[in-house]
Structures are given as structure tokens and as C-alpha cells.
Amino acid sequence: MAFERLLEPLRAARVLHHAGGLLVVDKPPGIPVHGGDEALGGDLVTRLGAWLRAQGESDYVGVHQRLDEGTSGVLLFTTSRERNSELARASSEHGLERRYLAAVTLRSRSFAERLRRGRVRLEHRLETVDGRSRVVESGGVVASSHVSLVERHGERALVALEPETGRTHQLRVQLAHEGAPVGGDALYGGDPAPRLLLHALELALGGERFRAPEPHGFSAWVRGEAPLLPEPAALAALLEDAALLRAPLAKFTDAYRLVNELGDGLPGVTIDRYGDYAVLQVASPEAEARTAELAALLVELGARGVYLKRRLRGDVRRAGPERTPPLPIAGEPAPEDLTVNEHGLRLHVALGDGLSTGLFVDQRDNRRRVRELARGKCVLNLFCYTASFSVAAAAGGARRVVSVDQARRPLAIARDNFRDNGLPTEAHAFLQADALDWLARAGRGKERFELIVLDPPSFASSAGGAPFSVTKGYGLLAERALAILAPAGHLFAVTNHRGTSLGRLRRTLREAAARAGVNIAKLKDLAPGLDCPDGPDGPAPSKSVLLTRA
């Protein structure tokens, strides 16, 4: 089976100890210990149960410790019910010695001076409400920790922490309260970083001590260095960790993102899975220099073929065969009629056909949302490309779907996508037109839509008109779309423009609504999927907002 190794619950190297009823793992960042999305079942306890079953053992996992989803490092479990009381007693009586590493910003001069002089004891009272903790003068619960300086460069430092108690977000809250928030901790005011820079380094129980090596990138962030790809062994581990994080998605689709650049600690590298094949996008000279290495790793992990996309800066019309080779750079070519499956829908892809493939995997969750909202509605899909949003809407029971794109060939594939999913093309419209011009004409008519998808490219050429760019044209596009959105209707506003933040997208929509004379009932930021984690500055590259008209 292609990509079989990527469907494993956990890398063997992440298991630090498995004997005598104890299971000690080096938890990857991004995986909750338990809970999370129940449909996916990707939490660490579920994964460990599957890993134990694969070893022919009972899948019992006793939980005595927890780490936040973004925190990595040593975590202890029991696989024997007989050892539960011992571990519970050790936890309550401080019999577990724990040592953490954190990369922080020293905003408080007094705290920085205390650290310079030696080990600092922190003691606070913490109160937790709705998953967020804070320091309080009275009440709450006592939290105590020790902090030591490991290295410092200007205002940034690497510190070692030894907690005596285990409260919700304890180390993050205590450090933030002292004016030294953890890098990447948006909840408590940390500076941007590729991930939450908190790691459980060591754990000791009785005479046994377990250690998880310092993750790649902590010290570089402290030194203020630009993120770099690691050396080959660490590169392979990061790639496999990122891909295994997405393994639960294979229950619903065989098209998803394996690596999302800085969100997975791999700057300049994006890797998507399409069925048995991989598409590698490189966006930096360093990443491009290591394409052969990355392609070989993907083949080793099970890809039948690896296609390369050298992502351009600026005008995508200059993309040619040297930047987007039509044949794979490793492995075998994909069939011309390749289709992938997504939540029961079949969608055509063409992996060697320019920069795009026919399906944007980062919009999978939005397609599901459109499908859930579409029943009985009249739906408009602008810049529809191969109309995957339209297929989702029609499959969800939309009364009518209008798909608009200025290119003839994608619209032909769109019709094939409808037919392959048993959806009648006669009930829907496929229009070759410039989206802005079409909206201007539609605004003068009487037709209104209850659901509109607005997902333009960052840049698009125009037949006979001025080229479209998100920075100059999104506001006008949204204004014209809102003018034909029915009351209580929904607008999915999406952009993958790297220079547009979620905040800027919301402002653009509010300004467009004001110009169109439309009242907004609700604006909701849509969370990215499991395979598209935020980068240092938030969602990257795709940002999505659901607008509901009053």
C-alpha cells in the first residue's frame, strides 16, 4: 500500500521506554494527549492504544500526566492496571521529577536580573476559567516552579524549569506573569514562533530517568536566527512526524497536506498527498537545493511518484516546465485520469499540469462546511476552477449551483467531476466569464444566492481586461458578491494571499458590506484543518471567514 508508513499511529523512535507496565514516549507537538476531534481519533492515547495492538498487546493506557497540545517531550503512561496506584501516588507526592525547556522573551528587567543571579523560585495562585489560567491574589490553587537560565541572547533566553505542581498551563502562565512569555504562545502573549517553544526534557521516577532531546529550532529562535531546514536525520524525523500527525485524515480522504512549511518546522517546504502520489512545493533556495533529498524521503515513505512545484514570487503566468516539471522527479508518473477521494466524493487531479493540481487540499474542511450548509439553497461559486466546492454543494443537496470561471479547460473538468459523482450537470450552470464582470451583470438582475463561495487566486490574468489581484480587487469582489447575497445568506470568504491576515480579511469584508449597503449578522473565523497548522503569524497561507448576512 502506498504511504503505508505514514498511516502508522506513532514513530518507533518516539517510544523511549516500554517495559514493566510503563510506557514512556517523546510526545510530538500538535497532538492532544486525549480528547480533540473524536471523529479523527488522533489523540495520543488513541494512537498508543493502536500502537500497542500492533505489538500484539492489550491496548490499555493509563494516563497520569498531561502536556498541552503544543508542548512536546517526555510523557509517562501505564500499560498495567496494577501500576496505576503507584503512579498516582508518585504524582500526588511529587515522586515524579520533571524538567522542561522553554524559549522565552525577557520583557521584565527585574526577572531577567533575578535569573542572571541564579535559580528562581516561582509561586503563584492560579485560577482557570474556560481553559485559560491566570494568576490571582487569593483563591485558586497554588502553583510552584523553579526556573534557571540556560542561555541568553539579548531579550531572548532558553530557560530550564522544574515544576513542583502540575496545574493547567502552569509554566506558561507563571512565565508570562513574570514578564517572560514562552515563544509561540499566542494565548499568553508570547512572541511569534513556528510552534509553542515548550518541551518536557526529562522525567525521573524512582531510579529511572528518561530524556527527550531538545527539539530542532529552540536555540536558533533564541539567537534570532531565521528558521532553517535541519540536517538529514532530523529532516527525515520532522517530515515523518508531520505526516503521521495527519494519519487520521486517511479515514476520510486520500488527499491532504503532509507538511505545511513553518507550521511543521520545515521552512520553504509544502508537501501534499494525492492518492498514491506526492506533490512537493519548494519556496526558498535552501528548500530547492534539497529537493532530491526530500523526494527520496517521500519515496521511502511510500509515494509512488513525487512531482515538483517551484513556487514563484510574483506573476504566476511566468511558470513554465522548468519550474513545474510535467513528469515526477522521483518514482513513476501518475495516470492521466487520476482521481482522489474526499468524504465520499471523487475529484480529478492533474499533478504535472502547471502550478495547480485541480484540487486545493487546504480547502477540504471548507468544502465539508459548504456541503453541510447547501441543502435546498441556490449556491454561487466564483473563481470555481475545477468546481470542487460546487461538487460539495450539489452533493449536499443544493437546489442550483452556478460555477463561474474564465478558463474553459477547468470548467470541462468541473463537468467531469459532477458526472463522476452522479450529479446531473443539467440542473446547474457552468459559466465561462470574468468573475467581476459577471457579478456586475448579476447585480443588475433579480437572482439572489443563499450561499456564495469567494476563493479567488492571489493573482489572475484577465481576457481583455485588467488582471485581478487580491490586494487591489478583493474588496470590490466582496462588495459585488454581497450585493447579490440573500438575507440570512452565507458568504465563504477565502484567500491564500500571504500578505493578507485574518484581521485584514475581516476589515475588507466589513468595508465591502458598508459600500454594498448590507448589514452583517456575524463574522466567524474558520479554523484551519489538522493538516494546515498555523505558522508564526497565524493561519498560513489560507485564511477563511464565514460571513452571515443579517
C-alpha positions as CSV (number, residue, x, y, z in Angstrom):
1,M,0.0,0.0,0.0
2,A,1.3,3.5,-0.9
3,F,2.2,5.7,2.1
4,E,1.7,2.8,4.5
5,R,4.4,4.1,6.8
6,L,2.5,7.4,7.1
7,L,-0.6,5.6,8.4
8,E,1.2,4.3,11.5
9,P,0.0,5.8,14.8
10,L,3.5,6.8,16.0
11,R,7.1,6.6,15.0
12,A,9.0,3.9,16.9
13,A,11.7,6.5,17.7
14,R,9.1,8.4,19.8
15,V,8.8,5.4,22.2
16,L,11.5,5.9,24.9
17,H,10.7,3.0,27.2
18,H,8.2,0.1,27.1
19,A,8.7,-2.4,29.9
20,G,7.4,-3.4,33.3
21,G,4.0,-1.8,32.8
22,L,5.5,1.6,32.0
23,L,5.2,3.3,28.6
24,V,7.3,6.5,28.1
25,V,7.0,8.5,24.9
26,D,8.5,11.6,23.4
27,K,5.2,13.4,22.5
28,P,5.3,15.3,19.3
29,P,3.9,18.9,19.3
30,G,0.4,19.3,17.8
31,I,-1.1,16.1,19.2
32,P,-3.5,16.3,22.2
33,V,-2.9,13.8,25.0
34,H,-6.6,12.8,24.8
35,G,-9.8,14.3,23.5
36,G,-9.6,16.6,20.4
37,D,-11.6,15.7,17.4
38,E,-13.4,12.4,18.2
39,A,-14.2,11.6,14.6
40,L,-10.5,11.7,13.8
41,G,-9.3,9.9,16.9
42,G,-5.8,11.3,16.6
43,D,-5.1,12.0,20.2
44,L,-2.0,10.4,21.8
45,V,-3.9,7.9,24.0
46,T,-5.8,6.6,21.0
47,R,-2.6,6.4,19.0
48,L,-0.8,4.5,21.8
49,G,-3.6,2.0,22.0
50,A,-3.3,1.3,18.3
51,W,0.5,1.0,18.6
52,L,0.1,-1.5,21.5
53,R,-2.4,-3.6,19.5
54,A,0.1,-3.6,16.6
55,Q,2.6,-5.1,19.0
56,G,0.1,-7.9,19.9
57,E,-0.6,-6.4,23.3
58,S,-3.5,-5.1,25.3
59,D,-4.4,-1.5,24.3
60,Y,-4.9,-0.4,27.9
61,V,-3.3,3.0,28.5
62,G,-3.4,4.6,32.0
63,V,-3.0,8.4,32.0
64,H,-1.1,10.0,34.9
65,Q,0.4,13.1,33.2
66,R,-0.7,15.6,30.6
67,L,1.1,18.0,28.3
68,D,-0.6,20.8,26.4
69,E,-1.3,20.1,22.7
70,G,1.5,22.3,21.6
71,T,4.1,21.1,24.1
72,S,6.4,18.2,23.2
73,G,8.6,15.9,25.3
74,V,8.6,13.1,27.9
75,L,5.3,11.7,29.0
76,L,4.7,8.7,31.2
77,F,1.8,6.2,30.9
78,T,1.0,2.8,32.4
79,T,0.1,-0.3,30.4
80,S,-0.7,-2.3,33.5
81,R,-3.6,-1.5,35.8
82,E,-1.5,-2.9,38.7
83,R,0.9,0.1,38.5
84,N,-1.8,2.7,38.5
85,S,-1.9,3.3,42.3
86,E,1.9,3.5,42.4
87,L,1.9,6.2,39.6
88,A,-1.0,8.0,41.1
89,R,0.8,8.1,44.5
90,A,4.1,9.3,42.9
91,S,2.3,12.1,41.1
92,S,0.5,13.3,44.2
93,E,3.5,13.1,46.4
94,H,5.9,14.8,44.0
95,G,7.6,11.5,43.3
96,L,7.9,12.4,39.6
97,E,10.8,14.7,38.9
98,R,10.3,16.8,35.7
99,R,12.5,19.2,33.9
100,Y,11.3,21.4,31.0
101,L,13.0,23.7,28.4
102,A,11.3,26.9,27.3
103,A,12.4,29.6,24.9
104,V,11.2,32.9,26.2
105,T,11.3,36.7,25.7
106,L,12.6,38.5,28.7
107,R,10.4,41.6,28.8
108,S,10.9,42.2,32.5
109,R,14.3,43.6,33.5
110,S,13.8,42.6,37.2
111,F,13.0,39.0,36.3
112,A,16.0,38.9,33.9
113,E,18.3,40.1,36.6
114,R,16.9,37.5,39.1
115,L,17.6,34.8,36.5
116,R,21.1,36.1,35.9
117,R,21.9,35.8,39.6
118,G,20.8,32.1,39.8
119,R,17.8,29.7,40.2
120,V,14.5,31.5,40.7
121,R,11.5,30.0,42.6
122,L,8.1,31.0,41.4
123,E,5.0,30.6,43.5
124,H,1.6,31.9,42.5
125,R,-2.1,31.1,42.9
126,L,-3.8,30.1,39.7
127,E,-7.4,30.2,38.6
128,T,-8.6,28.5,35.4
129,V,-11.7,29.6,33.6
130,D,-12.8,28.3,30.2
131,G,-9.4,26.7,29.5
132,R,-7.4,29.8,30.3
133,S,-5.4,30.3,33.5
134,R,-4.4,33.4,35.3
135,V,-2.6,34.5,38.5
136,V,-4.9,35.6,41.3
137,E,-4.3,37.3,44.7
138,S,-6.5,34.8,46.6
139,G,-8.4,31.6,46.0
140,G,-7.4,29.4,43.1
141,V,-4.7,26.7,43.7
142,V,-1.0,27.0,44.5
143,A,1.5,26.6,41.6
144,S,5.2,26.4,42.3
145,S,8.2,26.0,39.9
146,H,11.9,26.7,39.7
147,V,13.5,28.5,36.7
148,S,17.1,28.6,35.7
149,L,18.9,30.4,32.8
150,V,20.4,28.1,30.2
151,E,21.5,30.6,27.5
152,R,20.6,34.2,26.7
153,H,20.9,36.4,23.6
154,G,19.6,39.9,24.0
155,E,15.9,39.8,25.1
156,R,15.5,36.1,24.3
157,A,16.5,33.2,26.5
158,L,16.4,29.5,26.9
159,V,15.4,28.5,30.4
160,A,15.1,25.2,32.4
161,L,12.0,24.7,34.5
162,E,11.3,22.3,37.3
163,P,7.6,22.3,38.3
164,E,6.7,21.2,41.8
165,T,3.0,21.1,41.0
166,G,1.0,20.4,37.8
167,R,-1.7,23.0,37.1
168,T,-3.4,23.9,33.9
169,H,-0.9,25.8,31.7
170,Q,1.2,26.3,34.8
171,L,4.6,27.1,33.3
172,R,3.2,29.2,30.5
173,V,1.1,31.3,32.9
174,Q,3.9,31.7,35.5
175,L,6.4,32.8,32.9
176,A,4.0,35.2,31.3
177,H,3.1,36.7,34.6
178,E,6.8,37.3,35.4
179,G,7.3,39.1,32.0
180,A,8.9,36.2,30.2
181,P,6.2,34.6,27.9
182,V,7.0,31.4,26.0
183,G,7.7,31.9,22.3
184,G,4.8,30.9,20.1
185,D,2.3,31.1,23.0
186,A,-0.4,33.3,21.4
187,L,-2.8,32.6,24.4
188,Y,-0.4,34.2,26.9
189,G,1.3,36.9,24.8
190,G,4.4,35.1,23.5
191,D,6.3,36.4,20.5
192,P,5.6,34.6,17.2
193,A,7.4,31.3,16.7
194,P,7.0,28.2,14.4
195,R,5.5,26.3,17.4
196,L,4.9,26.6,21.2
197,L,8.6,26.6,22.4
198,L,8.0,24.4,25.5
199,H,9.4,20.9,25.8
200,A,9.4,18.3,28.6
201,L,13.1,17.4,28.6
202,E,13.5,14.9,31.4
203,L,11.4,12.8,33.8
204,A,12.6,10.7,36.7
205,L,10.7,8.1,38.6
206,G,12.5,6.3,41.4
207,G,15.8,5.3,40.0
208,E,14.8,5.5,36.3
209,R,15.4,8.7,34.3
210,F,14.0,9.3,30.8
211,R,15.1,12.1,28.4
212,A,13.7,13.5,25.1
213,P,16.3,15.5,23.1
214,E,15.8,19.3,22.7
215,P,13.7,19.8,19.5
216,H,15.1,21.5,16.4
217,G,14.8,25.2,16.4
218,F,14.6,26.3,20.0
219,S,18.2,27.6,20.3
220,A,18.0,29.2,16.8
221,W,14.9,31.1,17.8
222,V,16.7,32.4,21.0
223,R,19.6,33.5,18.9
224,G,17.2,35.3,16.5
225,E,18.3,33.2,13.5
226,A,16.0,32.6,10.6
227,P,14.4,29.1,10.6
228,L,16.4,26.6,8.6
229,L,15.9,23.1,7.4
230,P,17.7,20.7,9.7
231,E,20.4,18.1,8.9
232,P,19.3,15.0,7.1
233,A,18.4,12.7,10.0
234,A,16.4,15.5,11.8
235,L,14.8,16.5,8.4
236,A,13.5,12.9,7.9
237,A,12.2,12.8,11.5
238,L,10.3,16.1,11.2
239,L,8.8,15.1,7.8
240,E,7.6,11.8,9.2
241,D,6.2,13.4,12.4
242,A,4.3,15.9,10.4
243,A,2.9,13.3,8.1
244,L,2.0,10.9,10.9
245,L,0.1,13.8,12.6
246,R,-2.2,13.7,9.6
247,A,-2.7,9.9,9.5
248,P,-6.2,10.1,11.0
249,L,-7.3,12.1,7.9
250,A,-6.9,8.9,5.8
251,K,-10.2,7.7,7.2
252,F,-12.0,10.4,5.1
253,T,-9.7,11.3,2.3
254,D,-6.6,10.3,0.4
255,A,-5.8,14.0,-0.5
256,Y,-4.3,16.1,2.3
257,R,-1.3,18.1,3.3
258,L,1.6,16.2,4.8
259,V,3.9,19.2,5.5
260,N,2.8,22.8,5.9
261,E,6.1,24.8,5.9
262,L,6.9,26.6,9.2
263,G,3.8,25.2,10.8
264,D,5.7,21.9,10.8
265,G,9.2,23.4,11.3
266,L,10.1,22.9,7.6
267,P,10.6,26.4,6.1
268,G,10.0,26.7,2.4
269,V,8.6,23.1,2.1
270,T,5.0,22.2,1.4
271,I,4.0,18.6,0.6
272,D,0.6,17.4,-0.4
273,R,-0.6,13.8,-0.8
274,Y,-2.9,13.0,-3.8
275,G,-3.8,9.3,-3.7
276,D,-0.5,7.3,-4.1
277,Y,1.5,10.4,-5.2
278,A,3.1,13.4,-3.5
279,V,3.4,17.0,-4.7
280,L,6.5,18.8,-3.3
281,Q,6.4,22.6,-3.4
282,V,9.6,24.5,-2.6
283,A,9.6,28.2,-1.8
284,S,13.2,29.0,-0.9
285,P,16.7,28.4,-2.3
286,E,17.5,26.2,0.6
287,A,14.4,24.0,0.1
288,E,15.1,23.9,-3.7
289,A,18.7,22.7,-3.1
290,R,17.3,19.8,-1.1
291,T,14.5,18.7,-3.5
292,A,16.3,15.4,-4.4
293,E,16.7,14.6,-0.7
294,L,13.1,15.4,0.1
295,A,11.8,13.4,-2.9
296,A,13.9,10.4,-1.9
297,L,12.4,10.6,1.6
298,L,8.9,10.7,0.2
299,V,9.5,7.6,-2.0
300,E,11.0,5.8,1.1
301,L,7.8,6.7,3.0
302,G,5.6,5.2,0.3
303,A,5.0,7.7,-2.5
304,R,4.7,6.0,-5.9
305,G,5.8,9.3,-7.6
306,V,6.9,12.8,-6.5
307,Y,6.0,15.9,-8.5
308,L,7.8,19.2,-8.0
309,K,6.4,22.8,-8.0
310,R,8.9,25.6,-7.6
311,R,6.7,28.3,-6.1
312,L,7.2,31.7,-7.8
313,R,7.2,35.1,-6.3
314,G,5.0,37.5,-8.3
315,D,3.4,36.8,-11.6
316,V,2.4,33.1,-11.8
317,R,1.9,33.5,-15.6
318,R,5.7,33.0,-16.0
319,A,5.5,29.5,-14.6
320,G,7.0,27.0,-17.1
321,P,8.2,23.4,-17.4
322,E,11.5,24.3,-15.7
323,R,9.5,25.4,-12.6
324,T,6.7,22.9,-12.8
325,P,8.1,19.7,-14.5
326,P,5.3,17.7,-16.1
327,L,7.0,14.4,-15.0
328,P,7.8,13.3,-11.5
329,I,11.3,14.0,-10.2
330,A,11.2,10.6,-8.4
331,G,9.2,7.5,-8.8
332,E,6.6,6.8,-11.6
333,P,4.1,9.1,-13.3
334,A,0.6,9.3,-12.1
335,P,-2.2,8.2,-14.5
336,E,-3.8,10.9,-16.6
337,D,-7.2,10.1,-15.2
338,L,-6.1,10.2,-11.5
339,T,-9.0,10.9,-9.1
340,V,-8.8,11.2,-5.3
341,N,-11.5,10.6,-2.7
342,E,-12.7,13.2,-0.2
343,H,-15.6,12.4,2.2
344,G,-17.1,10.1,-0.4
345,L,-16.6,12.4,-3.4
346,R,-14.4,11.6,-6.4
347,L,-12.3,14.6,-7.7
348,H,-10.0,14.8,-10.7
349,V,-6.4,15.9,-10.2
350,A,-3.6,16.6,-12.7
351,L,-0.2,16.6,-10.8
352,G,2.1,17.6,-13.7
353,D,-0.1,20.4,-15.1
354,G,1.5,23.7,-14.0
355,L,1.5,25.1,-10.5
356,S,-2.0,23.9,-9.6
357,T,-3.3,20.3,-9.5
358,G,-7.0,20.7,-9.8
359,L,-7.7,20.5,-6.1
360,F,-6.6,22.7,-3.2
361,V,-6.3,20.3,-0.2
362,D,-6.2,23.2,2.3
363,Q,-9.9,23.8,1.5
364,R,-11.1,20.4,2.4
365,D,-12.8,21.5,5.6
366,N,-14.4,24.4,3.9
367,R,-15.8,22.1,1.2
368,R,-17.3,20.0,4.0
369,R,-18.8,23.1,5.6
370,V,-20.3,24.2,2.2
371,R,-21.8,20.7,1.8
372,E,-23.4,20.9,5.2
373,L,-24.9,24.3,4.5
374,A,-26.0,23.8,0.9
375,R,-29.3,21.8,1.2
376,G,-32.1,23.5,-0.7
377,K,-30.0,26.6,-1.4
378,C,-29.0,28.4,-4.6
379,V,-25.2,28.5,-4.5
380,L,-22.7,30.6,-6.3
381,N,-19.0,29.5,-6.7
382,L,-16.8,32.2,-8.1
383,F,-13.3,31.5,-9.5
384,C,-14.6,28.0,-9.3
385,Y,-11.6,26.3,-11.1
386,T,-12.5,22.6,-11.3
387,A,-15.5,23.3,-9.1
388,S,-14.7,21.1,-6.1
389,F,-16.8,23.5,-3.9
390,S,-19.6,23.2,-6.4
391,V,-19.5,19.4,-6.3
392,A,-19.7,19.5,-2.5
393,A,-22.6,21.9,-2.6
394,A,-24.5,19.7,-5.2
395,A,-23.8,16.6,-3.2
396,G,-25.2,18.4,-0.1
397,G,-28.5,18.9,-1.9
398,A,-28.2,22.4,-3.3
399,R,-31.1,23.4,-5.4
400,R,-28.9,25.0,-8.0
401,V,-25.2,25.7,-8.3
402,V,-23.7,28.3,-10.5
403,S,-19.9,27.9,-11.2
404,V,-18.0,30.8,-12.7
405,D,-14.5,30.7,-14.1
406,Q,-12.9,32.5,-17.0
407,A,-10.9,29.4,-18.2
408,R,-12.5,26.8,-20.5
409,R,-10.5,23.7,-19.5
410,P,-11.2,23.8,-15.7
411,L,-14.9,24.1,-16.5
412,A,-14.7,21.0,-18.6
413,I,-13.1,19.1,-15.7
414,A,-15.8,20.6,-13.4
415,R,-18.4,18.9,-15.5
416,D,-16.5,15.6,-15.4
417,N,-16.4,15.9,-11.6
418,F,-20.1,16.3,-11.5
419,R,-20.7,13.3,-13.8
420,D,-18.2,11.1,-11.8
421,N,-20.2,11.8,-8.7
422,G,-23.6,11.1,-10.2
423,L,-24.6,14.7,-10.1
424,P,-26.7,16.0,-13.1
425,T,-25.0,18.8,-14.9
426,E,-28.2,20.0,-16.5
427,A,-29.6,21.2,-13.1
428,H,-26.6,23.5,-12.6
429,A,-24.7,26.2,-14.6
430,F,-21.1,26.3,-15.7
431,L,-20.2,29.8,-16.9
432,Q,-17.1,30.9,-18.6
433,A,-16.8,34.6,-17.6
434,D,-14.7,37.1,-15.7
435,A,-16.0,37.0,-12.1
436,L,-16.0,40.8,-11.5
437,D,-17.8,41.4,-14.8
438,W,-20.3,38.6,-14.2
439,L,-21.1,40.0,-10.7
440,A,-21.7,43.4,-12.1
441,R,-24.2,42.0,-14.6
442,A,-25.8,39.8,-11.9
443,G,-26.2,42.7,-9.6
444,R,-28.5,44.4,-12.2
445,G,-30.7,41.3,-12.3
446,K,-33.0,39.7,-9.8
447,E,-31.3,36.4,-9.0
448,R,-30.0,36.1,-5.4
449,F,-27.9,33.4,-3.8
450,E,-28.2,32.0,-0.3
451,L,-24.6,30.7,-0.3
452,I,-21.6,32.2,-2.1
453,V,-18.0,30.9,-2.2
454,L,-15.4,33.6,-2.8
455,D,-12.0,32.0,-3.1
456,P,-10.0,33.9,-5.7
457,P,-6.3,33.3,-6.6
458,S,-3.9,35.9,-5.3
459,F,-3.3,36.9,-8.9
460,A,-5.2,36.1,-12.1
461,S,-4.9,37.3,-15.7
462,S,-8.0,38.6,-17.5
463,A,-9.0,38.1,-21.0
464,G,-9.2,41.6,-22.4
465,G,-9.4,43.3,-19.0
466,A,-7.0,44.3,-16.2
467,P,-5.5,41.4,-14.2
468,F,-7.0,40.6,-10.9
469,S,-5.0,40.8,-7.6
470,V,-6.2,40.2,-4.1
471,T,-4.7,43.4,-2.8
472,K,-6.5,45.6,-5.2
473,G,-9.6,43.6,-6.2
474,Y,-10.8,41.6,-3.2
475,G,-12.8,44.5,-1.7
476,L,-14.7,45.2,-4.9
477,L,-15.3,41.5,-5.5
478,A,-16.7,41.1,-2.0
479,E,-18.9,44.2,-2.4
480,R,-20.4,42.9,-5.6
481,A,-20.9,39.4,-4.2
482,L,-22.6,40.8,-1.0
483,A,-25.0,42.8,-3.2
484,I,-26.5,39.5,-4.6
485,L,-26.3,37.6,-1.3
486,A,-29.8,36.9,0.0
487,P,-30.8,37.9,3.6
488,A,-29.6,35.4,6.2
489,G,-27.3,34.0,3.4
490,H,-23.7,32.9,3.9
491,L,-20.5,34.1,2.2
492,F,-17.4,31.9,2.5
493,A,-14.5,34.5,2.1
494,V,-11.2,32.8,1.5
495,T,-7.7,34.0,0.5
496,N,-4.3,32.4,0.3
497,H,-2.6,35.7,-0.2
498,R,0.4,35.7,2.2
499,G,0.2,39.4,2.8
500,T,-3.4,39.3,3.9
501,S,-4.1,38.5,7.6
502,L,-7.3,37.3,9.1
503,G,-7.8,40.7,10.6
504,R,-7.3,42.4,7.2
505,L,-9.7,40.0,5.6
506,R,-12.4,40.8,8.2
507,R,-11.8,44.6,7.7
508,T,-12.1,44.1,3.9
509,L,-15.5,42.4,4.3
510,R,-16.8,45.0,6.7
511,E,-15.8,47.8,4.3
512,A,-17.3,45.9,1.4
513,A,-20.6,45.3,3.3
514,A,-20.8,49.0,4.1
515,R,-20.4,50.0,0.5
516,A,-22.9,47.4,-0.6
517,G,-25.5,48.6,2.0
518,V,-25.5,45.2,3.6
519,N,-25.7,44.5,7.3
520,I,-23.6,41.7,8.7
521,A,-25.1,39.5,11.3
522,K,-21.9,37.5,12.1
523,L,-18.3,37.2,11.0
524,K,-16.7,33.9,12.1
525,D,-13.0,33.0,11.6
526,L,-12.8,29.4,10.3
527,A,-10.2,27.2,11.9
528,P,-7.7,25.6,9.6
529,G,-7.6,21.8,9.2
530,L,-5.4,19.3,11.0
531,D,-3.0,19.4,8.1
532,C,-2.7,23.1,7.9
533,P,-1.4,24.3,11.2
534,D,-0.7,28.0,11.8
535,G,2.7,29.4,11.1
536,P,4.4,32.0,13.4
537,D,2.0,34.8,12.2
538,G,-1.2,32.8,12.2
539,P,-3.0,30.8,9.5
540,A,-0.7,30.2,6.6
541,P,-1.3,30.6,3.8
542,S,-5.1,30.1,3.6
543,K,-7.4,32.3,5.7
544,S,-11.1,31.8,5.8
545,V,-14.0,33.8,7.2
546,L,-17.7,32.9,7.2
547,L,-20.0,35.9,6.8
548,T,-23.7,35.7,7.6
549,R,-25.9,38.5,6.3
550,A,-28.5,40.0,8.5
